[in-house]
Amino acid sequence: MVAAKPLNVRTALGLLAALALSACGGKPAHVAEGEDAGSAETSYLAPPRVEAVRAGAGGLVLSGTAPAGGKVRLAAPSGQAMYAPVDAKGHWAIALPPAQQPRIFGLSASVRRRQAQAEGYVLVTPAGQAALLRAGAGALRIDRPAQPGLRAVDFDRGGGLEVSASAPPGATVILRLDGRQAAEGRADAAGRYEASLGSPTPIRAGAHQMQLFGDGFSDQATVQLNAGPPLADGPLRSQLTSAGLRVDWLTPGGGVQSTLLVH
Protein backbone atom coordinates (compact mmCIF):
# COMPACT_ATOMS: atom_id res chain seq x y z
CA MET A 1 0.00 0.00 0.00
CA VAL A 2 1.44 3.37 -1.02
CA ALA A 3 -0.09 6.41 0.69
CA ALA A 4 -0.29 9.64 -1.28
CA LYS A 5 0.96 12.75 0.46
CA PRO A 6 -1.88 15.12 1.40
CA LEU A 7 -1.78 18.91 1.18
CA ASN A 8 -1.61 21.34 4.11
CA VAL A 9 -0.49 18.85 6.77
CA ARG A 10 2.29 20.89 8.43
CA THR A 11 0.38 21.02 11.72
CA ALA A 12 -0.57 17.35 11.57
CA LEU A 13 2.99 16.36 10.70
CA GLY A 14 4.26 18.24 13.72
CA LEU A 15 1.78 16.47 15.98
CA LEU A 16 2.70 13.09 14.52
CA ALA A 17 6.40 13.75 15.04
CA ALA A 18 5.60 14.70 18.62
CA LEU A 19 3.66 11.46 19.01
CA ALA A 20 6.59 9.35 17.80
CA LEU A 21 9.17 11.20 19.85
CA SER A 22 7.06 11.48 23.00
CA ALA A 23 6.54 7.72 22.94
CA CYS A 24 10.27 7.24 23.41
CA GLY A 25 10.98 10.17 25.69
CA GLY A 26 12.06 12.56 22.92
CA LYS A 27 14.92 10.30 21.71
CA PRO A 28 15.04 7.87 18.78
CA ALA A 29 14.01 4.31 19.57
CA HIS A 30 16.76 2.03 20.95
CA VAL A 31 19.19 4.92 21.62
CA ALA A 32 19.45 6.26 25.16
CA GLU A 33 21.24 9.39 26.31
CA GLY A 34 24.98 8.83 26.49
CA GLU A 35 24.98 5.80 24.15
CA ASP A 36 26.44 5.69 20.67
CA ALA A 37 25.08 3.73 17.70
CA GLY A 38 27.37 0.76 18.40
CA SER A 39 26.26 0.32 21.99
CA ALA A 40 22.63 0.75 20.92
CA GLU A 41 22.93 -2.25 18.61
CA THR A 42 24.17 -4.45 21.43
CA SER A 43 21.45 -3.25 23.81
CA TYR A 44 18.44 -3.93 21.61
CA LEU A 45 15.13 -4.30 23.41
CA ALA A 46 12.11 -6.17 22.13
CA PRO A 47 9.39 -3.58 21.45
CA PRO A 48 6.39 -3.46 23.79
CA ARG A 49 3.10 -4.95 22.65
CA VAL A 50 -0.56 -4.29 23.43
CA GLU A 51 -2.42 -7.58 23.64
CA ALA A 52 -5.79 -6.83 25.27
CA VAL A 53 -8.28 -4.11 26.11
CA ARG A 54 -10.98 -4.48 28.77
CA ALA A 55 -13.44 -2.39 30.73
CA GLY A 56 -12.09 -1.09 34.02
CA ALA A 57 -13.26 1.16 36.83
CA GLY A 58 -14.25 4.39 35.11
CA GLY A 59 -12.65 3.59 31.76
CA LEU A 60 -10.66 1.12 29.71
CA VAL A 61 -7.54 -0.83 30.59
CA LEU A 62 -4.84 -1.66 28.03
CA SER A 63 -2.47 -4.51 28.82
CA GLY A 64 0.38 -6.26 27.09
CA THR A 65 3.99 -7.38 27.27
CA ALA A 66 7.38 -5.65 27.42
CA PRO A 67 10.89 -6.42 28.70
CA ALA A 68 10.64 -7.55 32.32
CA GLY A 69 11.59 -5.03 34.98
CA GLY A 70 11.15 -2.06 32.69
CA LYS A 71 8.58 0.68 32.28
CA VAL A 72 6.12 1.37 29.45
CA ARG A 73 5.03 4.81 28.31
CA LEU A 74 1.78 5.54 26.47
CA ALA A 75 1.94 9.02 24.92
CA ALA A 76 -0.68 11.16 23.21
CA PRO A 77 0.15 13.59 20.36
CA SER A 78 -0.20 16.45 22.87
CA GLY A 79 2.76 15.06 24.81
CA GLN A 80 0.69 13.87 27.77
CA ALA A 81 1.85 10.44 28.86
CA MET A 82 0.87 7.58 31.15
CA TYR A 83 3.32 5.09 32.64
CA ALA A 84 3.20 1.57 34.03
CA PRO A 85 5.82 -0.79 35.44
CA VAL A 86 6.52 -4.13 33.77
CA ASP A 87 6.48 -7.05 36.21
CA ALA A 88 8.95 -9.93 36.41
CA LYS A 89 6.89 -11.93 33.90
CA GLY A 90 6.91 -9.13 31.33
CA HIS A 91 3.32 -7.98 31.83
CA TRP A 92 1.99 -4.42 32.15
CA ALA A 93 -1.38 -2.63 32.29
CA ILE A 94 -2.47 1.01 31.97
CA ALA A 95 -5.90 2.39 32.90
CA LEU A 96 -7.18 5.01 30.46
CA PRO A 97 -9.47 7.81 31.63
CA PRO A 98 -12.87 8.08 29.91
CA ALA A 99 -12.99 9.91 26.58
CA GLN A 100 -15.68 10.97 24.11
CA GLN A 101 -13.60 10.51 20.97
CA PRO A 102 -11.21 7.87 19.58
CA ARG A 103 -7.61 8.41 20.70
CA ILE A 104 -4.22 7.56 19.21
CA PHE A 105 -1.07 6.87 21.22
CA GLY A 106 2.59 6.05 20.76
CA LEU A 107 3.87 3.20 22.94
CA SER A 108 7.45 2.69 24.13
CA ALA A 109 9.35 0.75 26.78
CA SER A 110 12.54 1.50 28.68
CA VAL A 111 14.89 -0.62 30.80
CA ARG A 112 18.04 0.84 32.38
CA ARG A 113 18.31 3.77 29.92
CA ARG A 114 17.62 1.56 26.91
CA GLN A 115 14.45 2.29 24.94
CA ALA A 116 12.31 0.69 22.25
CA GLN A 117 9.23 1.95 20.46
CA ALA A 118 6.30 -0.26 19.46
CA GLU A 119 5.40 -0.82 15.84
CA GLY A 120 2.66 1.50 14.65
CA TYR A 121 0.23 3.54 16.74
CA VAL A 122 -2.33 2.36 19.27
CA LEU A 123 -5.93 3.38 18.51
CA VAL A 124 -8.57 3.17 21.25
CA THR A 125 -12.26 4.08 20.89
CA PRO A 126 -14.76 5.01 23.62
CA ALA A 127 -16.68 1.79 22.85
CA GLY A 128 -13.67 -0.37 23.71
CA GLN A 129 -12.45 -1.10 20.21
CA ALA A 130 -8.67 -1.05 19.90
CA ALA A 131 -6.20 -1.64 17.10
CA LEU A 132 -2.56 -1.26 16.17
CA LEU A 133 -2.40 1.04 13.14
CA ARG A 134 0.42 0.10 10.76
CA ALA A 135 1.54 2.24 7.83
CA GLY A 136 1.28 0.35 4.55
CA ALA A 137 -0.27 -2.69 6.24
CA GLY A 138 -3.56 -3.78 7.74
CA ALA A 139 -4.57 -2.80 11.26
CA LEU A 140 -4.24 -5.45 13.96
CA ARG A 141 -7.35 -5.47 16.11
CA ILE A 142 -6.62 -5.78 19.83
CA ASP A 143 -10.17 -6.19 21.13
CA ARG A 144 -11.57 -9.72 21.00
CA PRO A 145 -13.99 -10.57 18.17
CA ALA A 146 -17.49 -11.67 19.07
CA GLN A 147 -17.37 -14.20 16.22
CA PRO A 148 -15.33 -14.95 13.09
CA GLY A 149 -15.57 -12.27 10.43
CA LEU A 150 -14.18 -9.05 9.01
CA ARG A 151 -12.19 -6.96 11.46
CA ALA A 152 -10.48 -4.10 9.63
CA VAL A 153 -10.09 -2.64 6.14
CA ASP A 154 -7.21 -0.27 5.33
CA PHE A 155 -6.97 1.80 2.15
CA ASP A 156 -5.37 4.93 0.70
CA ARG A 157 -5.50 7.24 -2.30
CA GLY A 158 -3.32 4.90 -4.33
CA GLY A 159 -5.94 2.15 -4.51
CA GLY A 160 -4.21 -0.26 -2.12
CA LEU A 161 -6.48 -2.36 0.08
CA GLU A 162 -5.61 -4.43 3.15
CA VAL A 163 -8.23 -6.70 4.71
CA SER A 164 -7.95 -8.19 8.19
CA ALA A 165 -10.30 -10.87 9.50
CA SER A 166 -10.67 -13.35 12.33
CA ALA A 167 -11.32 -17.06 11.88
CA PRO A 168 -10.66 -20.33 13.72
CA PRO A 169 -6.91 -21.06 13.75
CA GLY A 170 -5.88 -22.80 10.54
CA ALA A 171 -9.30 -22.34 8.89
CA THR A 172 -9.58 -21.75 5.15
CA VAL A 173 -10.84 -18.25 4.36
CA ILE A 174 -12.26 -17.02 1.06
CA LEU A 175 -12.61 -13.29 0.38
CA ARG A 176 -14.87 -11.91 -2.33
CA LEU A 177 -14.97 -8.34 -3.58
CA ASP A 178 -18.04 -7.21 -5.52
CA GLY A 179 -19.10 -10.82 -6.05
CA ARG A 180 -15.74 -12.07 -7.38
CA GLN A 181 -13.21 -14.10 -5.45
CA ALA A 182 -10.31 -11.82 -4.57
CA ALA A 183 -8.22 -13.93 -2.19
CA GLU A 184 -8.05 -17.29 -0.43
CA GLY A 185 -5.83 -18.48 2.39
CA ARG A 186 -5.68 -19.84 5.92
CA ALA A 187 -5.90 -18.13 9.27
CA ASP A 188 -2.72 -18.29 11.33
CA ALA A 189 -2.31 -19.96 14.72
CA ALA A 190 -3.74 -16.87 16.42
CA GLY A 191 -6.85 -16.89 14.24
CA ARG A 192 -5.82 -13.91 12.10
CA TYR A 193 -6.26 -13.73 8.34
CA GLU A 194 -4.88 -10.91 6.17
CA ALA A 195 -5.17 -10.22 2.44
CA SER A 196 -3.59 -7.52 0.26
CA LEU A 197 -5.54 -6.30 -2.78
CA GLY A 198 -5.06 -3.54 -5.32
CA SER A 199 -1.86 -4.69 -7.01
CA PRO A 200 -1.16 -4.48 -9.89
CA THR A 201 -4.64 -3.04 -10.54
CA PRO A 202 -5.66 -0.42 -7.96
CA ILE A 203 -9.08 -0.74 -6.35
CA ARG A 204 -11.32 2.04 -7.63
CA ALA A 205 -12.84 4.55 -5.26
CA GLY A 206 -16.49 4.16 -4.29
CA ALA A 207 -18.72 1.59 -2.61
CA HIS A 208 -17.65 -2.07 -2.62
CA GLN A 209 -19.33 -5.21 -1.33
CA MET A 210 -16.96 -7.37 0.71
CA GLN A 211 -17.81 -10.97 1.65
CA LEU A 212 -15.90 -13.41 3.81
CA PHE A 213 -16.53 -17.16 3.80
CA GLY A 214 -15.18 -20.11 5.74
CA ASP A 215 -16.22 -23.48 7.10
CA GLY A 216 -19.19 -22.69 9.33
CA PHE A 217 -18.96 -18.88 9.18
CA SER A 218 -19.53 -15.95 6.85
CA ASP A 219 -19.59 -12.17 7.04
CA GLN A 220 -20.13 -9.21 4.75
CA ALA A 221 -19.95 -5.44 4.71
CA THR A 222 -20.38 -2.59 2.24
CA VAL A 223 -17.33 -0.34 2.46
CA GLN A 224 -16.83 3.14 1.02
CA LEU A 225 -13.28 3.51 -0.28
CA ASN A 226 -13.29 7.24 -0.78
CA ALA A 227 -10.33 9.39 0.20
CA GLY A 228 -11.16 12.00 2.81
CA PRO A 229 -10.06 15.65 2.85
CA PRO A 230 -6.55 16.50 4.09
CA LEU A 231 -5.99 16.32 7.83
CA ALA A 232 -5.99 19.86 9.15
CA ASP A 233 -6.65 19.58 12.91
CA GLY A 234 -4.31 16.82 14.00
CA PRO A 235 -3.03 13.36 13.01
CA LEU A 236 -6.41 11.62 13.45
CA ARG A 237 -9.96 12.10 12.18
CA SER A 238 -12.84 9.70 12.86
CA GLN A 239 -16.41 9.19 11.69
CA LEU A 240 -19.06 6.49 11.98
CA THR A 241 -20.11 4.65 8.81
CA SER A 242 -22.61 1.90 8.11
CA ALA A 243 -19.79 -0.67 8.17
CA GLY A 244 -18.10 0.60 11.33
CA LEU A 245 -15.82 3.34 12.60
CA ARG A 246 -13.54 4.95 10.03
CA VAL A 247 -10.35 6.72 11.07
CA ASP A 248 -8.08 8.72 8.75
CA TRP A 249 -4.59 9.03 10.19
CA LEU A 250 -1.22 10.43 9.27
CA THR A 251 1.52 7.90 8.57
CA PRO A 252 5.20 8.50 9.48
CA GLY A 253 5.89 9.12 5.79
CA GLY A 254 3.42 12.03 5.65
CA GLY A 255 0.60 10.25 3.78
CA VAL A 256 -2.94 9.66 4.94
CA GLN A 257 -4.14 6.10 5.48
CA SER A 258 -7.74 5.20 6.27
CA THR A 259 -8.68 2.35 8.59
CA LEU A 260 -12.21 0.99 8.92
CA LEU A 261 -12.91 -0.97 12.10
CA VAL A 262 -15.63 -3.37 11.00
CA HIS A 263 -18.13 -4.37 13.74
N, C-alpha and C positions, 0 to 999 in steps of 0.2 A: 504494500500500500504506500503510495507516494502522496503526501499532503501538499496541496498548493499553498503558497504563502499569501495570507490575507493582507489587505491594505489597512493602514491606520491602526497598527497594533503596538505602537511604542509603549503605551501605558501597560498593556497586557503583557508584553514581553518583559518589562521591568518587574511586574508582579510575579511572573513565572520564574525569573532568575532568582528573585528573593525566596520563592518557595523552594527551589532546589538548594540554594545556599543555606537557608535557614534550617533545612532538614539535617544538614551536617555541620551545624554550628558556624556557618560562614566560611568554611574551608572545603576544598575539593574532597570528594570521597576517598577514603583510604590514606589520606595524608594528614598527619597531625602536626601541630606546631612544633618546630624544632627537628622534624624529620626530613630527610632528603628522599629523592625518588627511589634510590636503592634500598633504603631501609623500609620504605613503604611497601615495596614488593615482597619483602620477607615477612612483613607483619600483616598480611592480608587477612581480613575478617569476612566471614560469610555474611551476606546482607541479611537484614531482618526481614521477617515475613509476617503478614497478617493472615490468619487462618480461620478466624471465626468472628462473627458479630452476634450479639445477643442483647435482649432488653435487660437493663439494670435499673437501679433505684434512681428515678428521675431522668433517665436517658439511656443511651446505648453504651455497650462495652465492647471494645475491640481487643482481641487477644491474638497471640501468635508466638513465634519463636525468634530467638536471637542468640548470639554467643553468651554462654553462661557467665554470670557474674558481672555483666555489663549493664548498660542503661540504654533505653530506647527513647527517642525524641520524635514526637508527632507535631509537625509545624504547619501552620496555616500560611497562605500567601502574605498576610499582614505582618508576619513575624511572630505572632503569638504561638507559644509552644506548650505542650504537655509532656511530662516525663514519667517513666515507670522503670523500676529496677527489673533486671532479668534474674530469675532464681537459678539455683544450682543445676536444674534440669533444662535450662534454656527456655523457660516460659515467661511471658509477660502479659499484662493486661492494662488497658487505659480506659477509664470511664469518660465518656464525652458528655458535655452539658447539652441540654435540649436545644434544638435549632428549628427554625421554620423553613429553611431552604437547604438544598443539597450542599455539601461542603467537600473541598478537596484539600488533601494534606500531602506533605512530603514526610517520609519516614526514614530515620537513620538510627544507627546503633553505635555505641562507643564502649571500648574496654581499654583501660590504661593508656589513654591518649591516642589510641588507634580508632579510626572511624570507618564506617561503611554505610552507604546509602542504598535503600531498597530500589528495586527495579520499578519504574513507573510511579504513578501517583495513586493515592488511596482516595476513593470516592465513597462518601457515606450520605445516605438520604434520611430524611426525618422518619420515613416508614420502616427503616431498618434494612434497606437494601444496601449492599456494599460491593465494591469491585475494585480491582487493580487495573487502572488505565495504562495501556502500553502503546507507545507511539509506533505506528506501522504494523500493529498486531491487534488481535482481538482482546477485549477485556476479559479478565478472569473474575468471575463472580465469587464473592466471599460468603455471602449469605447462602444458606442451604435451600435447595430447590424443594418445592412441595411435591413434585413429581417429575419424571423425565420430560424433557422438552427444550424449546429454545430458551436461551439465557441472555445472550447479548448479540447485537449486530453493530459492527463498526464500519464506517465509510468515510470518504473524503471527496474533494472536488475532482480528483483524478479518476474516479470510477472504480477504485478498489473496494472490495467488500470482504469483511471477515465475519464469520458466523461461529458463535460459540453455543454449545448445547450440553445438556446433561443426559446421561443414559446409564443403564446398568453397566458395570465394568466389563469390558470386552464385547459388548453388544454391537451388532452391525447397525449402522445408521445410514439412512438414505435421505439426501436433501434435494428438494425440488424447488426451482425458482420459476414462477409463472407457468407452472404445469409441466415443466421439463426437468428431467433429472440433471442436477448440477454437480453433485458430489456424492461419494459413497466411501465409507470407511468404518473403523471400529473405535469405540470409546476406549480410553486408556484405563489403567488400573484404578484411577481415582474417579472414573465415571465421567470424564470430560471428553468432548468431541469438538474439534475445530476444523473449519474448512475455509480456504482462501479462494475467492472468486474475483473475476474482473481482469484476468490476464490470460491471453494477450488482448482480449476484447473488453474494454471497460464496460461496466454496468451503467446503463443510461439512468439519468435522473428521473424521478417520478415515483409513482406507486408501484410496488411489486408484491406479489403473493408468494410467501415463503411457507413451505410445508416440510415437516420432519417426520420420518417414518422409521420404525424399528419393530422388533418382535414384541408385540404386546403393548406398544405405545405409539402415539402420534401427537402432533402439535402443528399449529399453523398461526400465521400472523400476517397482516398487511402492513408493510413498512414503507414509509415515505423517505426516499433517498434524495432529498433536496438539500443543497448546501445552504446554510444560514448566512445572515449578514456578518460582516467582520466583527470580531470581539472588540468592544470599545470600553467596557466597564470592568474589566478584569479577565483572568484566565479561564473563567467558567461561566457558561450560560445554560440554563435548564428550562425545559417545558414539558408538560404532559401531552402525550399523544394517545391515539386509540390503541397502539401496540405496547405502550409503556412509557417510561420516563426517558426523554432524550436529553443528553448533555453535549454541548459543543465546548471543546477545550483546546487550549493552546499547547502544542507539542514543544519539546525542547528545541526542535529545528525551526520554530517560528510559524509552522503551518497549523491549520485548524482541523482537528479530527472530531467526528461525531460518533457518539456511542449511544445506542438504544438499549436500555435495560428492559428486556421483555419479561412480562409478568412480575 
